[in-house]
Amino acid sequence: MTRFLSLIFFAAPFAVALFRARQASDLRMLWMAVAASLTTMAVIAAARAVGRRGTAAIVALVLATLTAIATGALQGTTIGVGLILVAIAFGISLGIAAALYVR
């Protein structure tokens, strides 16, 4: 059951990004979701290899948020409240997914 919930939280940023892409033909959020998800997968793999599963969620949250902000900024988005809030939402969702997955 926890793996299924993990999958739901992992897919949430993609659902939001695809909705945005269909509404405004804007793929920036999709690239932010891809970059943050790849970062989260790397954190999960490293946590499982090292054996530090307890810190995986916090590290995934922070790194996914920072990666999403960097990806958005590199695509020309102005670093403002909107970008930061979207990145935090992606980071929280992916952090929860990481916490549920490594349990």
Summary of the structure (lengths in Angstrom):
residues: 103
radius of gyration: 13.3
end to end distance: 11.3
largest distance: 42.5
contacts: 330
relative contact order: 0.20
helix: 83%
strand: 0%
